[in-house]
Amino acid sequence: MSDYNILELIDRARPNLRRGSRQVAEYILANLNSIADISLAELARLAQVSEPTVLRFCATIGCSGFREFKIRVVQS
């Protein structure tokens, strides 16, 4: 999974994600400019999910955690 642009990966995975993870994916794709400066707690609140749901989403798309996820989004 890590060979793909993370944003493409999120978009491709979105239809198969569980509801909470899909909410995270949709928030991210709709708000790309703010992701670099957002905290885990803020993302969870804005996507209307729990912090563990955000962490599960990160793992689902192949990131070791929220920090790696943010780095990959910024690089994309």
Phi, psi and omega in degrees: 000329187290351178285338183275154168301130185301326180290322175296318180299315179298314182296318179292324183281337188311313182297336184261000182280155172293162187308310182297315179294324178296322177298318178297311181301315181295320177297315182299310183295331179275346187225044185303325184293337183261352186295324183299331185254008186262147177267167177303313181298319179295316180298316178300314181296314183291327178274356179060048177224176177275162176299318176300329177295320177296317179295321176296321177300313179302316179294321181299325181267010171095017178259148181283345179179184183295322181298312178298320178303311180298318179300314181294323178295314180298320179292335180282000000 
